[in-house]
C-alpha cells in the first residue's frame, strides 16, 4: 500500500512538473511574440527549473523569431513608402 501511494505521488509530481514546464514555455513564447524580451530570461530559467530541455527552449525561440520576422515583413509591405 505504501509503495502504491509513493508511486502515485511520484506520478502526480511528474504531471505537476510537466504542467509547470509547459506553462513556462508557453509564457516564453507569448513574451517573444509580444516582443517583451525583458521577461524572457526569467521565463527561460523557470522553464529549465521545471525540466524544459535546451532544444525545447531553442525551438520555441526559433519559431517565435521566425513569426516576428514574418509579421515585420508583412508590416513593411503594408506601410506606404514615400520617396
MIKEMI-819650 format. One record per residue: residue number from 1; residue in one letter; z, y, x of N, C-alpha, C in turn. Coordinates in steps of 0.2 Angstrom, whole numbers, always signed. Last residue first. Example, Ala and Ser with C-alpha at 12.3 -4.5 7.8 and 13.67 -1.06 7.14 Angstrom:
NODE    n  res    nc3    nc2    nc1   cac3   cac2   cac1    cc3    cc2    cc1
NODE    2    s    +35    -11    +64    +36     -5    +68    +39     +0    +64
NODE    1    a    +39    -28    +66    +39    -22    +62    +39    -16    +66
This chain:
NODE    n  res    nc3    nc2    nc1   cac3   cac2   cac1    cc3    cc2    cc1
NODE   83    x   -257   +293    +44   -260   +294    +51   -261   +301    +52
NODE   82    x   -245   +283    +37   -248   +290    +37   -251   +291    +44
NODE   81    x   -244   +268    +27   -244   +271    +34   -248   +278    +34
NODE   80    x   -233   +262    +15   -239   +265    +17   -238   +268    +24
NODE   79    x   -226   +246    +15   -224   +253    +16   -231   +256    +18
NODE   78    x   -230   +233    +15   -229   +237     +8   -229   +244    +10
NODE   77    x   -229   +228    +27   -236   +228    +24   -236   +232    +18
NODE   76    x   -216   +229    +30   -221   +233    +34   -227   +234    +31
NODE   75    x   -211   +220    +21   -209   +227    +20   -214   +231    +24
NODE   74    x   -216   +208    +27   -218   +210    +20   -217   +217    +19
NODE   73    x   -209   +208    +39   -216   +209    +39   -219   +211    +32
NODE   72    x   -196   +207    +34   -198   +213    +38   -205   +214    +38
NODE   71    x   -197   +194    +30   -195   +199    +25   -197   +206    +28
NODE   70    x   -199   +187    +42   -204   +187    +36   -203   +192    +31
NODE   69    x   -187   +190    +48   -193   +192    +51   -199   +192    +46
NODE   68    x   -178   +183    +40   -178   +190    +41   -184   +193    +43
NODE   67    x   -183   +170    +42   -183   +173    +35   -183   +181    +35
NODE   66    x   -180   +168    +55   -187   +167    +53   -188   +171    +46
NODE   65    x   -166   +168    +54   -170   +173    +58   -177   +173    +56
NODE   64    x   -164   +157    +47   -162   +164    +44   -166   +169    +48
NODE   63    x   -168   +147    +55   -171   +148    +49   -170   +155    +46
NODE   62    x   -159   +149    +66   -167   +150    +67   -170   +151    +60
NODE   61    x   -146   +148    +61   -148   +154    +64   -156   +155    +64
NODE   60    x   -147   +135    +57   -146   +140    +52   -148   +147    +55
NODE   59    x   -149   +128    +69   -154   +128    +64   -153   +133    +59
NODE   58    x   -137   +131    +76   -143   +134    +78   -149   +134    +73
NODE   57    x   -128   +124    +68   -127   +131    +68   -134   +134    +70
NODE   56    x   -133   +111    +71   -132   +113    +64   -132   +121    +63
NODE   55    x   -131   +110    +84   -138   +110    +82   -138   +113    +74
NODE   54    x   -117   +111    +86   -121   +116    +88   -128   +116    +85
NODE   53    x   -109   +106    +70   -112   +104    +77   -116   +110    +79
NODE   52    x    -94   +109    +62   -101   +110    +62   -104   +109    +70
NODE   51    x    -80   +107    +61    -84   +102    +63    -92   +103    +63
NODE   50    x    -72   +118    +59    -72   +113    +53    -77   +108    +55
NODE   49    x    -74   +125    +70    -67   +123    +69    -67   +117    +64
NODE   48    x    -87   +129    +68    -86   +125    +73    -79   +121    +72
NODE   47    x    -85   +138    +57    -89   +133    +56    -88   +127    +61
NODE   46    x    -77   +148    +64    -74   +144    +59    -78   +138    +57
NODE   45    x    -87   +153    +73    -81   +150    +76    -77   +146    +70
NODE   44    x    -96   +158    +64    -98   +153    +69    -92   +149    +71
NODE   43    x    -88   +168    +59    -91   +163    +54    -93   +157    +58
NODE   42    x    -86   +177    +70    -81   +173    +66    -83   +167    +62
NODE   41    x   -100   +180    +72    -96   +177    +77    -90   +173    +74
NODE   40    x   -104   +187    +60   -107   +180    +62   -103   +177    +67
NODE   39    x   -100   +200    +56    -97   +194    +54    -98   +187    +57
NODE   38    x   -110   +208    +62   -103   +209    +64    -99   +203    +62
NODE   37    x   -122   +206    +55   -121   +202    +61   -114   +203    +64
NODE   36    x   -128   +206    +42   -121   +208    +43   -119   +204    +49
NODE   35    x   -141   +203    +36   -140   +207    +42   -133   +210    +44
NODE   34    x   -142   +194    +26   -140   +201    +24   -139   +206    +30
NODE   33    x   -144   +183    +33   -149   +185    +29   -148   +192    +27
NODE   32    x   -131   +182    +40   -138   +183    +44   -143   +186    +39
NODE   31    x   -123   +180    +29   -122   +185    +33   -128   +187    +37
NODE   30    x   -128   +167    +24   -128   +173    +20   -127   +180    +24
NODE   29    x   -125   +159    +35   -132   +160    +33   -133   +166    +28
NODE   28    x   -111   +160    +34   -115   +162    +40   -122   +163    +39
NODE   27    x   -109   +154    +22   -107   +161    +23   -111   +164    +29
NODE   26    x   -113   +141    +26   -117   +144    +20   -115   +152    +21
NODE   25    x   -104   +137    +35   -111   +138    +37   -115   +142    +32
NODE   24    x    -92   +138    +27    -93   +142    +33   -100   +143    +35
NODE   23    x    -96   +127    +18    -94   +134    +16    -95   +139    +21
NODE   22    x    -96   +116    +27   -102   +118    +23   -101   +125    +20
NODE   21    x    -83   +116    +31    -88   +117    +36    -95   +119    +32
NODE   20    x    -76   +113    +19    -75   +120    +23    -80   +121    +28
NODE   19    x    -81   +101    +16    -82   +106    +11    -81   +113    +15
NODE   18    x    -77    +94    +27    -84    +94    +26    -85   +100    +21
NODE   17    x    -63    +94    +25    -66    +97    +31    -73    +98    +30
NODE   16    x    -62    +87    +13    -60    +94    +13    -63    +98    +19
NODE   15    x    -66    +75    +17    -70    +78    +12    -68    +86    +12
NODE   14    x    -56    +72    +27    -63    +72    +29    -68    +76    +24
NODE   13    x    -45    +71    +18    -45    +76    +24    -53    +77    +26
NODE   12    x    -48    +61    +10    -48    +67     +7    -48    +73    +12
NODE   11    x    -48    +50    +20    -54    +52    +16    -54    +59    +13
NODE   10    x    -35    +51    +23    -40    +52    +28    -46    +54    +25
NODE    9    x    -29    +47    +11    -28    +54    +14    -33    +56    +19
NODE    8    x    -34    +34    +10    -36    +39     +5    -35    +46     +8
NODE    7    x    -27    +28    +21    -34    +28    +21    -37    +34    +16
NODE    6    x    -14    +30    +17    -16    +33    +23    -23    +34    +23
NODE    5    x    -14    +22     +5    -13    +29     +5    -15    +33    +11
NODE    4    x    -17     +9    +12    -21    +12     +7    -20    +19     +6
NODE    3    x     -5     +8    +20    -12     +8    +23    -17    +11    +18
NODE    2    x     +4     +6    +10     +5    +12    +14     -2    +13    +17
NODE    1    x     +0     -6     +4     +0     +0     +0     +0     +6     +4
